[in-house]
Every structure is written in structure tokens, then in C-alpha cells.
Amino acid sequence: MFCSDRGRRGGCGRTFSIFFAEVLPRHSVSASLLAQLLTRLCDGTTLKAAAEALHAPWAMETFYRLIRRLRHRLDAVRARLWRTCSPPAGGGSDPLWQTFEHLRGIAGTDDAVVAFQLRFQQPLLG
């Protein structure tokens, strides 16, 4: 955003950024769609079945790429979540599912990705 200081406007003339929690920066997939995908995966469906159930217009490779990118970011996400509260007991053996369960526990809603981005003011996927 640009705070205009031209003409009769009394702005500061500086620029500042606005962060929308529903948007995954540099991705065309929304944060709530990623949360729905992760919810279906935690329920035990395969990635292919979960992506097809969402009826999204993107290719399957998009979802594989999203999950791969999220797996590469788990260390930063888990460190941030750990500072808030300890993870829930159980959660399976997969670090992705453990992190998502921790995220859902902190968020208190099904839209955990949006809640993460809103609370920490940081994109989930970096």
C-alpha cells in the first residue's frame, strides 16, 4: 500500500505491506483449501483422493508440491508452535500429521492454516 502525500492528501508518502491471512503468498491455492486438504489427509485418505474430493481446478502436481514444501518448513513451524504450547499427546508417527494436530489444537478451528497466519503474522509456507 502507498500512503499518498501528493496534492491535498496528508499522507506520509511511505509504503507499507498488508498481510491477508486467507492468502498463501506466492501460491494460487488459498489457506483454507490447504487446511481442508490437510484435514482429509489426517482422516486417513490418500493425497490423490483428498485432492480429488476438493474438486480443485489445479493439477495433482500442485498438491504434491504444496505438501512437499510444507514438509520442508516443518522445523520452523513446529518451533513457533512449541513456543506457544506443548504438542498434544499421540498424533501418529508422521511429523506432518503431528504438526497439523498441534496446529489445530492451538487454532481451535478447522481452518488452522488461516489461524496460524493470523496469529503469528507469518506465512505458513514461508
N, C-alpha and C positions, 0 to 999 in steps of 0.2 A: 504494500500500500504506500502511496505517496501522500504526505500531508502538504498540500499545496500552499505556497506562500506568495502566489502571483496575484497581482491585481488587488482587489479588496479583501481577499481571503487572509485571515490572520493565522495561517498555519505556520508550522516550524520549518518547513522545507526539507524535512528528512523523510527517509523511507523506513518502514518497519514491516515485519512479517506477521501474518495471521496464520495460525495453525488450526485446521479443521480436524477434529478427532475422527470423523467418519471416512476420511481420505487416507489412503496409504500412499505417501509421497513416492513419485516415480513409478506408480503401478496403476493399471486401469481397473483392477479389482478393488471393491470397497472393503473397508474394515469389517463391516457386518457380514459380508459374504464370506470372508476368511474365517470369521468366528463360526458361522454356520457349517462351513467345511470341517473345521476342527472338531466341532460338536459331533458331527456324523462320524468322523474318524474315531473319536473316543468311544462312541457307541459300538464300535467293532466292525464297521463297514470298511471296505477297501477304498483306496483313494479314487479309483476309477468309478466305483458305484456311488460314492459320495458326490463327486463332481457331476456325474450324470443326473443325480437326483436334484441338484440345484438348478438344472436347466439353464446354465450359463452359456453365453454365446462364444466363450473362448475355447481354444483347443485344449486338449488334455495336458499338453506340454506346459501350459501356463500354470496349472495346478501343481504339477511336479516341480516346476521351478520355484513356486511360492513356498512349498513345503521344504525344499532343499535350502532356500535362503533363510527360512525360519530356523531350521536346524543349525545353520552356521551362526546364527545370532543368539542361540540359547544361553551361552555363557553370560552375555551382557544382560539379557532379560532376566535370567534367574538371579543374578547378583542384585539387580534392582528390586525384584520381588522379595528376596530374602531379607533385605533391609527393612521392608515393611512388616512382614511377619513370617514365621516359620512355615514350611510347606505342610500340607495335610498328610496324614499317615496313609500308606498304601500308594495308590496311583499307578501301579504297574511297574514294569521294568524299563519301559521306553522313556528316555528323558523328555521327549516332546510331549507325551501324554502327562507326565508328572508336572511339567511346566504349565500346561494348559489347565490342569486341575487346580494348581496353585493360583493361577490367574483367575479362574472362575471363583475360587474361594475368596479372593480379595475383592473382586469386582462385585460379587453378589448378584450379577445378572447373567443372562445368556450371551449378551453382547460384550464379551470380555475384552476383545481387542480394542473396541472403542473406549471402554472404561480404562484400559491400560494407557492409551494415548492421551486421554483426557486427564488422568490423574498425574502421570509423570511428565506430560508435555514433551514427549519424545516418541518418534515413530517406532512401531514395533519391529519393522523390518530394516531399520537403520536409514 
